Amino acid sequence: MTERAEIIFADGLIVKCRDSAPDYVLCELSVKVDEFIEFMQTHNKNGWINLEVKKSRAGRPYANLDTWEPRQQEGQQPARRPVPPPPFPTHDKRSEPEDDKQDNLAGLEDDGESIDSIPF
């Protein structure tokens, strides 16, 4: 049987998931600044920390330090951790070229109304 690594909880960070939240809100994070800064300074590697948000057996969310490190054998490249695809679209409309925005307007007719005529 493999030995389980100790879970290092993210001090100063509280994860909250609400059933009443809109679908696009995955969870809320509350940060106690002094505690979280100390946690980050203690556990950072090259200026980074990785956290995992998980669900406890009781169904409550929590965040812990991701301590996974690749094993490197002699003569091999470092192992890469597989990255799962994001659970939601990552298209950023701000990165669309201006020409594409103009194409999206093609075919729309001007009905002679201005924005001032909208009744709200």
C-alpha positions in Angstrom: 0.0 0.0 0.0 1.4 3.4 -0.9 1.8 6.0 1.8 -0.4 9.1 1.5 1.3 12.5 1.6 0.4 14.8 4.4 -2.3 17.4 3.3 -1.0 20.9 3.8 -4.1 23.2 4.0 -3.8 26.7 2.6 -3.7 28.9 5.7 -5.7 32.1 5.4 -7.7 30.9 2.5 -11.4 29.8 2.7 -13.2 28.2 -0.2 -17.0 28.6 -0.3 -19.4 27.1 -2.9 -23.0 28.2 -2.9 -25.8 26.3 -4.6 -27.6 29.7 -5.2 -24.6 31.1 -7.2 -24.9 31.5 -11.0 -23.6 28.7 -13.1 -20.5 30.7 -14.1 -19.4 31.2 -10.4 -17.4 28.0 -9.5 -16.6 29.1 -5.9 -15.7 32.1 -3.8 -12.4 32.6 -2.1 -11.9 34.5 1.1 -8.4 35.5 2.0 -7.1 36.5 5.4 -4.2 38.5 4.0 -1.6 38.2 6.8 -2.0 34.4 7.2 -2.1 33.8 3.4 1.0 35.9 2.8 2.9 33.9 5.5 1.7 30.6 3.9 2.8 31.7 0.4 6.2 32.9 1.7 6.7 29.6 3.5 5.7 27.3 0.6 6.7 29.1 -2.6 9.1 27.6 -5.1 10.7 30.0 -7.5 8.0 32.5 -6.6 5.0 30.2 -7.2 2.7 28.0 -5.2 0.1 25.6 -6.6 -3.1 25.0 -4.8 -5.8 22.4 -5.3 -9.5 23.0 -4.5 -11.1 19.8 -3.4 -14.2 18.6 -1.7 -14.0 16.9 1.7 -15.7 13.6 2.5 -18.3 15.7 4.3 -18.9 17.6 1.0 -17.2 20.9 2.0 -14.7 22.6 -0.3 -11.2 23.3 0.9 -7.8 24.3 -0.6 -4.5 22.5 -0.1 -1.0 22.9 -1.3 -0.2 20.9 -4.4 3.1 19.2 -3.5 3.4 17.0 -6.6 6.8 17.1 -8.2 8.0 15.2 -11.3 10.5 12.3 -10.9 13.5 12.7 -13.0 15.6 9.7 -13.8 19.1 9.9 -15.1 19.2 10.8 -18.8 15.5 11.6 -19.1 13.7 14.8 -19.5 11.7 15.9 -16.5 8.2 14.3 -16.4 5.4 16.7 -17.2 2.1 16.5 -15.3 -0.8 16.1 -17.7 -3.0 19.2 -17.9 -6.7 18.5 -18.2 -8.7 20.7 -20.6 -10.5 23.7 -18.9 -14.1 23.0 -17.9 -15.3 26.0 -19.7 -14.6 27.9 -23.0 -11.4 30.0 -22.9 -12.1 32.2 -25.9 -11.2 35.8 -25.0 -13.2 38.3 -27.1 -10.7 41.0 -26.2 -8.1 39.2 -28.4 -10.2 39.2 -31.5 -8.6 41.2 -34.4 -10.5 44.4 -35.3 -11.2 43.0 -38.8 -13.1 40.1 -37.4 -15.4 42.5 -35.4 -16.3 44.3 -38.6 -17.1 41.0 -40.3 -19.5 40.2 -37.5 -21.4 43.3 -38.3 -21.7 42.5 -42.0 -25.3 41.9 -43.1 -26.9 44.0 -40.4 -29.1 46.7 -41.7 -29.3 50.2 -40.4 -33.0 50.8 -39.5 -32.3 54.5 -39.0 -32.8 54.3 -35.2 -30.1 55.6 -32.9 -29.2 54.5 -29.4 -31.2 57.4 -28.0 -34.4 55.9 -29.2 -34.0 52.8 -27.0 -36.8 53.0 -24.4 -34.7 52.2 -21.2 
